[in-house]
């Protein structure tokens, strides 16, 4: 019998089918690897459990502020309005410390005249609002001059050399209380907390001076808590 004859088109079709099958297998191989990778990632995520968002220590139902941390003096995780999202955290620290220092002096000035006065101020009222208008023009000039000099030095440090030191550090420490690093950290936190308390306290005393027309000590002694 004569040997079977293979048609040329059949001989060409066989290698084409082999190559097509190999291409199909190679096309599915990366997808299988990716599926395995996704499966392993999913298993790892399940093993770790859900990731909880860190919450503020001061306001537990709000997220922890992103731009302040526990290394800052007086840290409490409190920034509900998100000021540090728009302004430098160090700048905000500088402002808080400065306002706290001013209000600590102001709170002392609200109370001290009810116990003692310097001779040149003997005629001044113990009502802070009345005493405000009894200061002479020369006295106001001295006050504004002192504030201007102080603000000049603090602004220079805060604006141009802000990274050169801690917020509120003006180089004023005549009693060397910050010579010990551990003590310096404690005193820095105490200053911030007392400054915050003084801001609230001064605001309260000023409000009651408007209501009672008296100094804070006299008002408490006479129990005068109602408007006149």
C-alpha positions in Angstrom: 0.0 0.0 0.0 1.2 3.5 -0.7 2.3 5.6 2.4 -0.2 8.2 3.6 0.4 11.7 2.3 0.2 14.7 4.7 -1.3 17.8 3.3 1.0 20.9 3.6 -1.7 22.9 5.4 -2.1 20.2 8.1 1.7 20.2 8.7 1.7 23.9 9.3 -1.4 23.9 11.5 0.2 21.6 14.1 3.0 24.0 15.2 0.6 26.9 15.2 -1.8 25.1 17.6 1.2 24.2 19.9 2.3 27.8 20.1 -1.3 29.0 20.7 -1.7 26.6 23.6 1.6 27.7 25.1 0.6 31.3 24.9 -2.7 30.6 26.6 -0.9 28.8 29.5 1.6 31.7 29.9 -1.3 34.2 29.9 -2.9 32.5 32.8 0.2 32.0 34.9 0.6 35.7 36.2 -3.1 35.8 37.1 -2.7 32.7 39.2 0.4 34.2 41.0 -1.5 37.5 41.6 -4.5 35.6 43.0 -2.1 33.7 45.4 -0.6 37.0 46.5 -4.0 38.5 47.1 -5.0 35.5 49.1 -1.9 35.7 51.3 -2.4 39.4 51.9 -6.0 38.9 52.9 -5.0 36.1 55.3 -2.4 38.4 56.9 -4.9 41.2 57.3 -7.3 38.9 59.0 -4.6 37.7 61.3 -3.7 41.3 62.3 -7.3 42.2 62.9 -8.9 45.6 62.2 -6.7 48.7 62.6 -8.3 51.2 65.0 -7.7 54.9 64.6 -5.8 56.5 67.4 -8.0 58.8 69.4 -7.3 62.0 71.3 -6.5 61.7 75.0 -8.4 64.9 75.8 -11.4 64.3 73.7 -11.8 60.5 73.3 -14.5 60.7 70.6 -12.2 62.7 68.2 -9.1 61.6 66.3 -5.7 62.3 67.8 -4.2 65.5 66.3 -1.6 64.6 63.7 0.9 67.4 64.2 1.3 67.4 68.0 2.9 64.7 70.1 3.7 63.8 73.7 7.2 65.4 73.6 5.6 68.9 73.8 5.3 70.5 77.3 1.8 70.3 78.6 0.7 67.9 75.9 -2.9 66.7 76.2 -3.8 65.8 72.7 -6.2 68.8 72.5 -6.7 70.5 69.2 -10.4 70.1 68.3 -10.5 72.9 65.7 -7.4 71.6 63.9 -5.3 74.8 64.2 -2.0 72.8 63.9 -3.2 71.5 60.5 -2.9 75.0 59.1 -0.3 76.7 61.3 3.1 75.6 62.6 2.7 73.7 65.9 5.8 75.5 67.3 4.2 78.8 66.4 1.1 77.8 68.3 3.2 76.7 71.2 4.9 80.1 71.3 1.6 81.9 71.3 0.2 79.8 74.1 3.2 80.2 76.3 3.3 83.9 75.8 -0.4 84.4 76.5 -0.1 82.1 79.5 2.8 84.3 80.9 0.8 87.5 80.4 -2.2 86.1 82.1 -0.2 84.8 85.1 1.0 88.4 85.6 -2.5 89.8 85.0 -4.1 87.4 87.5 -1.6 88.4 90.1 -2.2 92.1 89.3 -6.0 91.6 89.7 -5.5 90.2 93.3 -2.4 91.9 94.7 -3.8 95.5 95.0 -6.4 94.3 97.5 -3.7 93.2 99.9 -1.0 95.9 99.4 -0.2 98.9 97.2 2.9 100.8 96.4 2.9 104.3 97.9 2.5 106.0 94.5 -0.6 103.9 93.8 -2.3 104.3 97.2 -5.2 106.2 95.7 -5.9 103.6 93.0 -9.1 101.6 93.1 -9.1 97.9 93.9 -11.5 97.5 91.1 -9.3 96.5 88.1 -11.5 98.3 85.6 -11.4 101.6 87.5 -7.7 101.3 88.1 -7.1 100.9 84.4 -8.3 104.4 83.8 -6.3 105.8 86.7 -2.9 105.1 85.1 -1.2 108.3 83.9 0.0 108.8 80.3 3.6 108.5 81.5 2.7 105.1 83.0 1.1 103.9 79.8 4.1 105.1 77.9 6.4 102.9 80.1 4.1 99.9 79.7 4.0 100.2 75.9 7.8 100.7 75.7 8.4 97.6 77.7 6.0 95.6 75.6 7.6 96.9 72.4 11.1 95.9 73.5 10.0 92.5 74.6 8.0 91.8 71.5 11.0 92.9 69.3 13.3 90.3 70.9 10.7 87.5 71.0 9.6 88.2 67.4 13.2 88.1 66.1 13.7 84.8 67.8 10.3 83.3 66.8 10.2 84.4 63.2 13.8 84.3 62.0 15.4 81.7 64.3 12.4 79.5 65.2 14.2 76.2 64.9 17.1 77.4 67.1 15.4 76.7 70.4 12.3 75.5 72.2 9.1 77.6 72.0 9.1 80.3 74.8 12.8 80.1 75.4 14.1 83.7 75.6 17.3 82.9 77.6 15.8 84.3 80.8 16.6 82.0 83.7 18.4 84.1 86.4 17.8 81.4 89.1 19.2 78.6 86.8 16.1 76.5 87.3 16.5 74.8 84.0 20.2 73.8 84.4 19.0 70.2 85.2 17.4 68.7 82.0 14.9 66.6 84.0 13.9 69.7 86.1 13.7 71.8 83.0 11.2 69.4 81.4 9.1 69.4 84.6 9.1 73.2 84.9 8.3 73.7 81.2 5.2 71.5 81.6 4.2 73.3 84.8 4.5 76.7 83.1 2.2 75.7 80.3 -0.4 74.2 82.7 -0.3 77.2 85.0 -0.5 79.5 82.0 -3.7 77.8 80.8 -5.2 78.0 84.3 -4.3 81.7 84.4 -5.9 82.4 81.1 -9.2 81.0 82.3 -8.8 82.5 85.8 -8.1 86.0 84.5 -11.0 85.8 82.1 -13.3 84.9 85.0 -12.0 87.6 87.3 -12.4 90.2 84.5 -16.0 89.1 83.9 -16.9 89.3 87.5 -15.3 92.8 87.8 -17.6 93.9 85.0 -20.6 92.4 86.9 -19.8 93.4 90.5 -17.7 96.5 90.0 -15.3 95.1 92.6 -12.0 93.3 92.9 -12.1 89.5 93.1 -11.2 89.2 96.8 -13.8 91.8 97.9 -16.4 90.2 95.8 -15.8 86.8 97.4 -15.7 88.2 100.9 -19.0 90.2 100.4 -20.5 87.4 98.3 -21.5 89.9 95.7 -22.2 87.7 92.7 -25.0 89.7 91.0 -24.9 92.7 88.7 -25.2 96.1 90.2 
